[in-house]
Amino acid sequence: MHIPKVLAIDYGTVRVGTAISMHTLADPLEILPNDATIFEGLRKICNEHGVEQIVVGLSENDMAQQTKKFVEELKKHIQLPISFTDETLSSYSVHHKLATAKKSKRSGDIDHYAAAEFLQNWLDEKY
């Protein structure tokens, strides 16, 4: 069975976290600033990693609407299948897991870890 290379995107108004699939495992990748270079940065990641599909975390309320608007714009820049997955508890789960990690891992942004968290859940459901 072919398992596609998947890029997960944790959209935020300031930062965008990314994670990549390694067969059936999710690996945190990087955090990109959500600025004028965001689509160029995501396209570069897709090209470098041979991405075949994109999964975008979708939360609730106003943030869900902003994420959907972002994906509409993303479709103009990257011609890959894009789907949504629930990410409402991914940040909470990452904070909980990092609570027992070394201090160096606990500090800083976690957007790429959140992307890996919901990507792993998505992979587990699909494969």
C-alpha positions as CSV (number, residue, x, y, z in Angstrom):
1,M,0.0,0.0,0.0
2,H,1.3,3.4,-1.0
3,I,1.3,5.9,1.9
4,P,1.6,9.4,0.6
5,K,4.0,12.0,1.9
6,V,1.8,14.4,3.9
7,L,2.5,17.9,5.1
8,A,0.5,19.0,8.2
9,I,-0.2,22.7,8.7
10,D,-1.2,24.2,12.0
11,Y,-2.4,27.6,10.9
12,G,-2.1,30.6,13.2
13,T,-2.4,34.3,12.5
14,V,1.2,34.9,13.7
15,R,2.9,31.5,13.1
16,V,2.3,28.4,11.0
17,G,3.5,25.1,12.3
18,T,4.4,22.3,10.0
19,A,5.0,18.6,10.3
20,I,5.8,15.9,7.8
21,S,4.9,12.3,7.5
22,M,7.6,9.6,7.5
23,H,5.6,6.6,6.4
24,T,3.1,6.3,9.2
25,L,4.9,8.5,11.7
26,A,4.5,12.3,12.0
27,D,7.6,14.4,12.5
28,P,7.6,18.1,13.6
29,L,9.2,20.1,10.9
30,E,9.4,23.9,11.3
31,I,7.5,27.0,12.2
32,L,7.1,29.7,9.6
33,P,6.1,33.3,10.2
34,N,2.7,34.0,8.8
35,D,3.7,36.9,6.6
36,A,4.0,37.7,2.9
37,T,6.4,34.8,2.4
38,I,4.1,32.0,3.9
39,F,3.0,30.5,0.6
40,E,6.5,30.6,-0.8
41,G,7.8,28.8,2.3
42,L,5.1,26.1,2.2
43,R,5.7,25.6,-1.5
44,K,9.4,25.1,-0.8
45,I,8.7,22.6,1.9
46,C,6.4,20.7,-0.5
47,N,9.1,20.6,-3.2
48,E,11.9,19.6,-0.8
49,H,10.0,16.8,0.8
50,G,8.1,15.5,-2.2
51,V,4.7,16.2,-0.5
52,E,1.7,14.5,-2.1
53,Q,-1.0,15.7,0.2
54,I,-1.7,18.5,2.8
55,V,-3.7,18.2,6.0
56,V,-4.7,21.4,7.7
57,G,-5.8,21.4,11.3
58,L,-9.2,22.9,11.9
59,S,-10.3,24.3,15.2
60,E,-13.5,26.0,16.1
61,N,-15.4,29.3,15.8
62,D,-13.6,32.4,14.3
63,M,-10.3,30.6,14.0
64,A,-11.9,27.9,11.8
65,Q,-13.2,30.6,9.5
66,Q,-9.7,32.2,9.2
67,T,-8.2,28.8,8.5
68,K,-10.7,28.0,5.7
69,K,-9.9,31.4,4.2
70,F,-6.2,30.7,4.4
71,V,-6.7,27.3,2.7
72,E,-8.6,29.0,-0.2
73,E,-5.6,31.2,-0.7
74,L,-3.2,28.2,-0.3
75,K,-5.0,26.4,-3.2
76,K,-4.0,29.3,-5.5
77,H,-0.3,28.6,-4.7
78,I,-0.1,24.9,-4.3
79,Q,-1.9,22.4,-6.5
80,L,-2.1,19.4,-4.1
81,P,-5.0,17.7,-2.4
82,I,-5.9,19.5,0.8
83,S,-8.0,18.1,3.6
84,F,-9.0,19.2,7.1
85,T,-8.7,17.4,10.3
86,D,-9.8,18.3,13.8
87,E,-7.0,19.9,15.8
88,T,-9.0,21.4,18.7
89,L,-7.0,19.4,21.4
90,S,-3.6,19.2,19.7
91,S,-2.0,22.1,21.5
92,Y,-3.4,21.0,24.9
93,S,-2.0,17.5,24.3
94,V,1.4,18.9,23.3
95,H,1.5,21.1,26.4
96,H,0.6,18.0,28.5
97,K,3.3,15.9,26.9
98,L,6.0,18.6,27.2
99,A,5.2,19.1,30.9
100,T,7.6,16.2,31.7
101,A,10.2,17.1,29.0
102,K,13.5,18.9,29.5
103,K,13.1,22.6,30.1
104,S,14.8,23.4,26.8
105,K,12.0,21.5,25.0
106,R,9.2,23.2,27.1
107,S,10.1,26.7,26.2
108,G,9.4,28.3,22.9
109,D,6.7,27.9,20.3
110,I,4.9,24.5,19.9
111,D,3.1,25.0,16.6
112,H,5.2,22.4,14.8
113,Y,4.6,19.9,17.6
114,A,0.8,20.6,17.4
115,A,1.0,19.9,13.7
116,A,2.7,16.6,14.3
117,E,0.2,15.7,16.9
118,F,-2.9,16.0,14.7
119,L,-1.0,14.6,11.7
120,Q,-0.2,11.5,13.8
121,N,-3.9,11.1,14.7
122,W,-4.8,11.5,11.0
123,L,-2.3,8.9,9.9
124,D,-3.5,6.5,12.6
125,E,-7.0,6.8,11.3
126,K,-6.1,6.4,7.7
127,Y,-3.3,3.8,7.8
